[in-house]
Amino acid sequence: MSVITKIEELDLAGTKKGKIVISNVTEPYGANTADIISIAIALNGDDVQWKAHIPYENIDGLIEALNKAKNLKK
């Protein structure tokens, strides 16, 4: 059974109540499956419209890609 543990909650820019919620999910795909990070977007702060599951092994690559995207805006 999956257990979701919230790590961080951020205000979603450009919305009045929107949130970005980062969580750890244990056994996301059944017994003995590896933990993942879930990044959820709730435009109204409550109901999740989008969710991405990121394996821990991909976090460094994701951070690098996000930094590249951030630098495009400079």
Buried (B, 14 or more C-beta within 10 A) or exposed (E): EEEEEEEEBEEBEEEEEBBBBBBBBEBBEEEEEEBBBBBBBBBEBEEEEEEEEBEEEEEEEBEEEEEEEEEEEE
